[in-house]
Amino acid sequence: MTSVIDEGLPSLNATLSAHRAAMPAPLPGMRALRESMWERLDRSGIEAQSVQAGEQAPDFTLPDVNQQPVTLSDRLKDGPVVVVFYRGDWCPFCNFTLRAYQAILPQITQLYHATLMAISPQKPDYSLLTVQHKELTYPVLSDLGNVVAERYRVVWTLPAVLRIDSEVPEHNGDNSYRLPMPGTFIIDQAGVVRLASVHADWTKRTEPAEILAVLRELQTS
């Protein structure tokens, strides 16, 4: 399925690129190390391991910030579902992304009658902080142990060199340093993945305009 970038929507990746360029390096040489790692991730092709467009989306039930269960197949009864995997409240690139998706929520829900939900391996208390700090009004779900992320084949382990002062163990409740690659999956009412957009380089994300373009194609097809 092809998509067209909507005119008039700001570029999320331009914002993320500017933040990446301005990030201070915590230790001498760390900036060059990070840039090298992002380049290697870009070239690695590990995104191809994820669930792909055309596959049946794995069903799941996860708790929201109020400990209420949210089930994918139930939400699909009402329309398409946009599933977003993010790393955690500690990740500034995730925070920019979640806010950008909040900005297009009216189009997602009202124009295309779809549901948006975000998933991370954070403990529920940290998912609640994500909702409160970013003023999100869509479901934010806790996938402890990356169980659902494993089904979508987006899990990888943070290299030791990037674990300096990491908040991952505290937020996730374990010391595995396993995280989802940021990814956006758009699933039609038949449960088929129509967009699989996964980024091993976590400083890059799916543009809001691309999400809307795919939902528009689903509505007209």
N, C-alpha and C positions, 0 to 999 in steps of 0.2 A: 504494500500500500504506500503510495506516495503522499507527501504532504507539502503544503505551501506555507511559508512563514507569513503570518498576518502582518500587514502594515499597521503602524500605530502602537504596537506593543514594544516596550523597551527590551533590549537584549539582556537576558539574565547572564549569559556567559561573558558579556562585556563587563558587567559589574563584578563578576567573579574574577576575571582576569586582572582588573584593577586592584582588587583586594589582594590577590596573589602577589602582584608586583610590590605592594606596599608592606607585605608581612615582614616583621623584623625577624632576624635569625637569632635563636636563643643562644647558640654557641658559634664560635669562629668556624667557618667552613660549612655550617649547616645549610645555608642558602644554596650553595652549589650542590650539596648532597641531595637536598630536596628536589631541585630542578632536574638533576640526573635521574632520580627515582621516578619523577613524573614522566620524563621522556621514555624511560624503560617500560613503564606501565602502558604508555600509549602504544608502544610497539609490540607489547607482549601478546596481544590477541586474546587475553583471558576472558574478555567479555563474551566471546563466542561460546563459552561453556554454559551460559545462562539459558533458561527457557527462552525459546525463540518464537517469533511471529508464526502463527499457524499451528502451534502446539496447544493442547488443552491446558488451561491454567490450573495448577494445583489448588484445590479448595483448602480453606483453613478457617479456624475460629480463634480469635485472639481477644484479650481484654483491652478495653479502652481505658482512659484515665480514671473513669468512675468504676472500674472493675466490671463493666458490663460486657458480655461477649458480643463480638461482631463477627458474623460469618459471611464470607465472600458470596457463596451461592444464594444466600438470602438477599443480599444487596443486588445481585444480578437480576432478580425478579422484577426490579423496578427500572432497570436500564443498565447501560455499560458502567464499568467500574475502572477507575484510574488508581492503580496501586503504586505507591512511591516508597522505595526503600531508601532510608537515610542512615547516617552513621551515629548521630547522637546530638544532644543539646550542646555539647562542648565544641562541635565542629562549626566554625563560622560560615563555611560554604553551604552547609546544610541549612543554617538559619536564614541566609539570603534566599535559598531555594524555597523553603517552606513559606516564607512571606510572599514570594513572587507567585506561588501557586494559590495562596489565599486571595491575592488580588484578582485572579481569574475565576474564583469559585462561583460567582454569580452566573458567568457564562456556562461553566461546567454543569451546574445544577439546573438552571432555568432554561437555557437555550437547548442543551443537549440531554437533559434529564439523566445525567450521569452522577455517580458518586465518586468522591475523592477520598482516599485514605492513605495515611502515612504510617510506615512501620519501621521500628528500630529495635535493637536488642536491649535497650535501656530498661531498667526497672520502672514500674509504673509511676513512682514518685517523680522520677526525672522526666518521664513523658508528660506528666502533669505540668511540670515547670516549662517544658517546651510549649505547651498549649497556652499557658498564662503569659509567658514572656513574649511570644510571637503573636498573641491575640488570634489564635487559630480557631476556626469554627467548624472544621471537618474532623473526622475521627483520627486520633493518633493512637496507635496500638503498640503494645509491648510484646516483642517476640523473644522472650528470654531463652538464651541458649541458641539463638538463630535457627530455631526449628523450621520455621516457614521459609526463611532465607535460604536454608539448605535445599528445600524443595524447589525453589526457583533458581538454584545453582548460582548464587551470587556471593557466596561466602569466601573470604580469604583471611589470612592471618597477617596482622600488622608486623612488619619486620622489626627486629630488636632495636635497630638504630633509630627508629621513629617512636620508641616507647618512652623517651625521656620526658619526665613530668607528665606522662599521659594520665588522663582522667578515666580512661576506658574501664579499668577494673572496678573502680568505685561506681560508675554509672551502670555497668552491666552485671555487677555482682559476681564476677569470676575473673580469673587471671589468664584466660585463654588468649586474649587479644584478638579474638575472631570478630570480624566486622562484615557487614554486607557492602558490596560495591554499590554505590549509589545507582539506582535504576528506576525506570518508570515503565510500567506495563499497563497497557490499555486492553481491557478484556470485554468482549461483546457479550450479549445476553445468552449466547450459546456456550459461553465459557471458553471461547477461543481467544488466544492472545492475538491482538491486531497490531500492537506496537510493542516492541521490546527494545528499550533504549537504556543500555547499561554502560557505565563509565568506570573503568579501572582507575583512571586519573580522577580522584575525587574533587578536583578543582573545576571540573567540567560537568554540566548537568543538561537535562533535556529542557529545551526552551518552552516556556508557556505557550507560545504561538504554535509549536508543533503539536502539543497536546490538543489544542482547540481544533487544529486542522484535521487531525485524525478523527476526533469526535464528530466533526462536521461531515467527513466522508462516511462514517458509520450511519449517520442520520439519513443521508441521501442515497445510500446504496441499498 
